């Protein structure tokens, strides 16, 4: 079959340790990037950029951040939206108070600020884990939102607490259209996703997975638990902080604490669970599931009701959408508890051995 690796010989250690060791994977990634950077901007309408593609990329980046912490390091967190809020407000204040600072640098510094906050709330992970750690990170959600609302310095003394994000400029080019915002977000997400993929294969990623599988055994063989867990919180929060800055500046256009509610934290967590924990691909699959499915249901439900001559209104459509969404999530968790990305892994394994039995 086309996915066989027969004839692909690794003649040195570096070739064997490539991020994509199979030629088919490298070609597939090149095709996906070409479609994203060349084909989609030429064919898609502004609605696709502003309502589907940009939020999909932003939530994919946030899901990658949570996947690093939960999927690879095994530390459950419910404070993802809080770290995204830190990144959004940090980016806003960097741009506001440091004129001339490039927006890309502001977003990266915002990620660093989120990483510092994540490390502070990750300190309890040395003593507690599981459900109790989730509750401890839940405190970050309430504390960060409270601090952003309590101290007017973060919102530049805005009376309403809702402030407009500054226009983004990259290399002197203004991101004044949905297409340019999409390309900017796609560039950052592509680079950070490849870095996360490579990081998961490094010594640090192996330490995270060892702590996830059995932290006591990991400590016995010499893995420092505190440093490993805090690094996972720092890297995860960095990704979430950058995602929060992109969410505020390139998607909704405003910086407000209410946009980063507890509902968003659960949404990103469900993306990781549905897509597949411990896989970078699962973050993209889960984000696509949560972004595309509500749009599909909002179109399909009224059409089905009209076809069947059933009375309906917008409120009924919303409730049916929520029930359908929840039912589908439960269905996928029962059918494939390891996430939708596992289906692709199984398919690849079968293709590599076809037509021989597996």
C-alpha positions as CSV (number, residue, x, y, z in Angstrom):
1,X,0.0,0.0,0.0
2,X,1.1,3.6,-0.4
3,X,2.0,4.0,3.3
4,X,4.6,1.2,3.4
5,X,8.1,2.1,4.5
6,X,9.9,-0.6,2.5
7,X,13.0,0.7,0.9
8,X,13.4,3.6,3.2
9,X,16.7,2.9,4.9
10,X,18.1,4.9,7.8
11,X,21.9,5.2,7.4
12,X,22.6,7.3,10.4
13,X,21.1,8.1,13.8
14,X,20.0,11.6,12.8
15,X,17.9,10.1,10.0
16,X,16.3,7.7,12.3
17,X,15.4,10.4,14.8
18,X,13.7,12.8,12.3
19,X,10.5,14.4,13.5
20,X,8.8,12.7,10.5
21,X,10.9,9.6,9.7
22,X,8.6,8.3,6.9
23,X,8.7,10.0,3.5
24,X,4.9,9.7,3.3
25,X,4.5,11.8,6.5
26,X,6.9,14.5,5.2
27,X,5.0,14.7,2.0
28,X,1.7,14.8,3.8
29,X,2.8,17.6,6.1
30,X,4.1,19.6,3.1
31,X,0.8,19.1,1.3
32,X,-1.2,20.3,4.4
33,X,1.0,23.4,4.8
34,X,0.7,24.2,1.1
35,X,-3.0,23.9,1.2
36,X,-3.1,26.1,4.3
37,X,-0.8,28.8,3.1
38,X,-1.5,28.9,-0.7
39,X,-4.8,27.2,-1.6
40,X,-7.1,28.2,1.2
41,X,-6.3,32.0,1.2
42,X,-6.9,32.0,-2.6
43,X,-10.3,30.2,-2.4
44,X,-11.9,30.8,1.0
45,X,-14.3,33.7,1.7
46,X,-13.9,36.1,4.6
47,X,-16.6,34.2,6.6
48,X,-14.5,31.1,6.6
49,X,-11.5,33.0,7.9
50,X,-13.2,34.9,10.7
51,X,-15.8,32.2,11.8
52,X,-14.1,28.9,11.2
53,X,-10.4,28.8,10.3
54,X,-9.0,31.4,12.7
55,X,-10.8,30.1,15.8
56,X,-9.9,26.5,14.8
57,X,-6.2,27.4,14.8
58,X,-6.4,29.4,18.0
59,X,-8.2,26.6,19.9
60,X,-5.8,24.1,18.4
61,X,-2.9,26.0,19.9
62,X,-4.6,26.2,23.3
63,X,-5.4,22.4,23.1
64,X,-1.7,21.7,22.3
65,X,-0.8,23.6,25.4
66,X,-3.2,21.7,27.6
67,X,-2.2,18.4,25.9
68,X,1.4,19.0,26.9
69,X,0.4,19.3,30.5
70,X,-2.4,16.7,30.6
71,X,-1.7,14.3,27.8
72,X,2.1,14.1,28.1
73,X,2.8,15.0,31.7
74,X,-0.4,13.6,33.2
75,X,-1.2,16.8,35.2
76,X,-4.9,17.6,35.1
77,X,-5.7,21.3,34.7
78,X,-8.9,23.3,34.7
79,X,-7.3,26.7,34.4
80,X,-6.5,26.9,30.7
81,X,-8.8,29.9,30.1
82,X,-7.0,31.7,33.0
83,X,-3.6,31.3,31.3
84,X,-5.1,32.4,28.0
85,X,-6.5,35.5,29.8
86,X,-3.0,36.3,31.2
87,X,-1.6,36.1,27.7
88,X,-4.3,38.3,26.2
89,X,-3.9,41.1,28.8
90,X,-0.2,40.8,28.9
91,X,0.0,41.3,25.2
92,X,-2.4,44.3,25.4
93,X,-0.3,46.0,28.0
94,X,3.0,45.3,26.3
95,X,1.7,46.9,23.1
96,X,0.2,49.8,25.1
97,X,3.1,50.6,27.4
98,X,6.1,49.8,25.2
99,X,5.5,51.7,21.9
100,X,7.4,50.3,19.0
101,X,7.6,46.8,20.4
102,X,6.8,44.3,17.6
103,X,3.5,42.5,18.0
104,X,5.2,39.1,17.6
105,X,7.6,39.9,20.4
106,X,4.6,41.1,22.5
107,X,2.8,37.8,22.0
108,X,5.9,35.8,22.9
109,X,6.4,37.9,26.0
110,X,2.7,37.4,26.9
111,X,3.4,33.7,26.7
112,X,6.3,34.1,29.1
113,X,4.1,35.9,31.5
114,X,1.5,33.1,31.3
115,X,4.3,30.6,31.9
116,X,5.3,32.4,35.1
117,X,1.7,32.4,36.3
118,X,1.4,28.7,35.3
119,X,4.5,27.8,37.3
120,X,3.1,29.5,40.4
121,X,-0.1,27.6,40.2
122,X,1.8,24.4,39.3
123,X,3.7,24.3,42.6
124,X,1.0,22.3,44.4
125,X,1.5,19.5,41.8
126,X,4.4,18.2,43.8
127,X,2.1,17.3,46.8
128,X,-1.3,16.7,45.2
129,X,-2.5,15.1,41.9
130,X,-5.5,14.0,40.1
131,X,-8.8,15.5,41.2
132,X,-7.2,17.6,43.9
133,X,-4.7,19.1,41.4
134,X,-7.6,20.0,39.1
135,X,-9.3,21.8,41.9
136,X,-6.1,23.7,42.7
137,X,-5.8,24.8,39.0
138,X,-9.4,25.7,39.1
139,X,-8.4,28.3,41.7
140,X,-6.3,30.0,39.0
141,X,-9.4,30.4,36.9
142,X,-11.2,32.4,39.6
143,X,-8.2,34.3,40.9
144,X,-7.0,35.5,37.5
145,X,-10.4,36.7,36.4
146,X,-10.9,38.4,39.8
147,X,-7.5,40.1,39.6
148,X,-8.1,41.4,36.0
149,X,-11.5,42.9,37.2
150,X,-10.2,44.2,40.5
151,X,-7.1,46.1,39.4
152,X,-7.9,48.7,36.7
153,X,-4.3,48.9,35.6
154,X,-4.6,45.7,33.6
155,X,-7.5,47.2,31.6
156,X,-6.0,50.7,31.3
157,X,-8.6,52.1,33.7
158,X,-11.5,51.1,31.5
159,X,-14.8,51.7,33.2
160,X,-16.5,48.7,31.4
161,X,-13.6,46.3,31.6
162,X,-14.0,45.7,27.8
163,X,-11.2,47.2,25.7
164,X,-10.5,47.0,22.0
165,X,-7.4,45.2,21.0
166,X,-4.8,47.3,19.2
167,X,-4.4,46.8,15.4
168,X,-1.7,44.2,14.7
169,X,1.2,45.1,12.5
170,X,3.8,42.5,11.3
171,X,6.9,43.7,9.4
172,X,5.1,47.0,8.7
173,X,2.0,45.2,7.3
174,X,-1.3,45.8,9.0
175,X,-3.5,42.8,9.7
176,X,-6.6,44.6,8.6
177,X,-8.5,41.7,7.0
178,X,-9.6,38.2,8.0
179,X,-7.3,36.6,5.4
180,X,-4.2,38.3,6.8
181,X,-5.2,37.5,10.4
182,X,-5.6,33.8,9.3
183,X,-2.2,33.7,7.7
184,X,-0.5,35.3,10.7
185,X,-2.2,32.9,13.1
186,X,-1.4,29.9,10.8
187,X,2.2,30.8,10.8
188,X,2.5,31.0,14.6
189,X,0.5,27.8,15.1
190,X,2.5,25.9,12.6
191,X,5.8,26.8,14.1
192,X,4.7,26.2,17.7
193,X,3.0,22.9,16.7
194,X,6.2,21.6,15.1
195,X,8.2,22.7,18.2
196,X,5.7,20.9,20.5
197,X,6.0,17.7,18.3
198,X,9.8,17.8,18.5
199,X,9.7,18.6,22.3
200,X,7.6,15.6,23.0
201,X,10.3,13.4,21.3
202,X,13.1,15.0,23.4
203,X,14.5,14.0,26.7
204,X,12.1,16.4,28.3
205,X,9.1,14.8,26.7
206,X,10.2,11.4,27.8
207,X,10.5,12.6,31.3
208,X,7.0,14.0,31.1
209,X,5.6,10.7,30.0
210,X,7.5,8.8,32.7
211,X,6.0,11.1,35.3
212,X,2.6,10.6,33.7
213,X,2.8,6.8,33.7
214,X,4.2,6.4,37.3
215,X,5.7,9.4,39.1
216,X,7.2,7.3,42.0
217,X,9.1,5.1,39.5
218,X,10.2,8.2,37.6
219,X,11.6,9.7,40.8
220,X,13.4,6.4,41.6
221,X,15.3,6.4,38.3
222,X,16.4,10.0,38.9
223,X,13.9,12.2,37.2
224,X,13.4,15.4,39.3
225,X,9.6,15.6,39.8
226,X,9.4,19.3,40.8
227,X,11.4,20.5,37.9
228,X,9.7,18.2,35.4
229,X,6.2,19.1,36.5
230,X,6.9,22.9,36.7
231,X,8.5,22.8,33.2
232,X,5.3,21.1,31.9
233,X,3.2,23.8,33.6
234,X,5.5,26.5,32.1
235,X,5.5,25.2,28.5
236,X,1.7,24.5,28.6
237,X,0.9,27.9,30.0
238,X,3.2,29.6,27.4
239,X,1.2,27.9,24.6
240,X,-2.1,28.9,26.2
241,X,-0.8,32.5,26.7
242,X,0.1,32.9,23.1
243,X,-3.3,31.3,22.1
244,X,-5.0,33.8,24.4
245,X,-3.2,36.8,22.8
246,X,-4.2,35.5,19.3
247,X,-7.7,34.9,20.4
248,X,-8.1,38.5,21.6
249,X,-6.2,40.3,18.8
250,X,-6.9,38.2,15.8
251,X,-10.3,36.7,16.5
252,X,-12.7,38.6,18.7
253,X,-10.8,41.9,18.6
254,X,-11.4,42.8,22.3
255,X,-9.7,42.1,25.5
256,X,-12.1,41.3,28.3
257,X,-12.0,38.9,31.3
258,X,-15.5,37.5,30.6
259,X,-14.2,36.1,27.3
260,X,-12.0,33.7,29.2
261,X,-14.6,32.0,31.4
262,X,-14.6,28.6,33.0
263,X,-16.7,27.3,30.1
264,X,-13.7,27.9,27.8
265,X,-11.4,25.8,30.1
266,X,-13.8,22.9,29.9
267,X,-14.1,23.3,26.1
268,X,-10.4,23.1,25.6
269,X,-10.2,20.1,28.0
270,X,-13.0,18.3,26.0
271,X,-11.0,19.1,22.8
272,X,-8.0,17.2,24.3
273,X,-10.2,14.3,25.4
274,X,-12.2,14.0,22.1
275,X,-9.2,14.5,19.9
276,X,-6.8,12.3,21.8
277,X,-4.6,13.0,24.8
278,X,-0.8,12.7,24.3
279,X,-0.9,13.5,20.5
280,X,-0.4,16.8,18.7
281,X,-2.7,15.6,16.0
282,X,-5.4,15.1,18.6
283,X,-5.3,18.8,19.5
284,X,-6.2,19.7,15.9
285,X,-8.8,17.0,15.5
286,X,-10.5,18.0,18.8
287,X,-10.5,21.7,17.9
288,X,-12.0,21.0,14.5
289,X,-14.7,18.9,16.1
290,X,-15.7,21.6,18.5
291,X,-15.5,24.5,15.9
292,X,-17.1,22.8,12.9
293,X,-19.8,20.7,14.5
294,X,-21.8,23.5,16.1
295,X,-21.9,25.3,12.8
296,X,-23.0,22.1,11.0
297,X,-25.7,21.5,13.6
298,X,-27.0,25.1,13.4
299,X,-27.6,24.5,9.7
300,X,-28.7,20.9,9.7
301,X,-31.3,21.1,12.6
302,X,-33.4,24.0,11.1
303,X,-33.2,22.3,7.7
304,X,-34.4,18.9,9.1
305,X,-37.2,20.6,11.0
306,X,-38.4,22.4,7.9
307,X,-38.2,19.2,5.9
308,X,-40.3,17.3,8.5
309,X,-42.6,20.3,9.0
310,X,-41.9,20.5,12.7
311,X,-42.3,23.8,14.6
312,X,-39.0,25.3,15.9
313,X,-37.5,28.6,17.0
314,X,-34.0,29.8,17.8
315,X,-34.2,28.7,21.4
316,X,-35.3,25.2,20.5
317,X,-32.4,25.0,17.9
318,X,-29.9,26.0,20.6
319,X,-31.2,23.4,23.1
320,X,-31.2,20.6,20.4
321,X,-27.7,21.6,19.4
322,X,-26.5,21.3,23.0
323,X,-28.1,17.9,23.4
324,X,-26.8,16.6,20.1
325,X,-23.4,17.9,20.9
326,X,-23.3,16.2,24.3
327,X,-24.7,12.9,22.8
328,X,-22.0,12.9,20.1
329,X,-19.3,13.5,22.7
330,X,-20.5,10.6,24.8
331,X,-20.7,8.4,21.7
332,X,-17.2,9.1,20.7
333,X,-15.9,8.5,24.3
334,X,-17.6,5.1,24.4
335,X,-16.6,4.0,20.8
336,X,-13.0,5.4,21.0
337,X,-11.9,6.4,24.5
338,X,-8.4,7.2,23.3
339,X,-9.7,10.0,21.0
340,X,-10.3,10.5,17.3
341,X,-6.6,10.7,16.6
342,X,-6.3,7.0,17.6
343,X,-8.4,6.1,14.6
344,X,-5.8,7.6,12.3
345,X,-3.0,5.8,14.1
346,X,-4.9,2.5,13.7
347,X,-5.4,3.3,10.0
348,X,-1.7,3.9,9.5
349,X,-0.8,0.6,11.2
350,X,-3.1,-1.3,8.9
351,X,-1.9,0.5,5.8
352,X,1.7,-0.3,6.7
353,X,1.0,-4.1,6.8
354,X,-1.8,-4.4,4.1
355,X,-2.6,-6.9,2.6
356,X,-1.1,-9.0,5.4
357,X,-3.2,-9.7,8.5
358,X,-2.7,-7.4,11.5
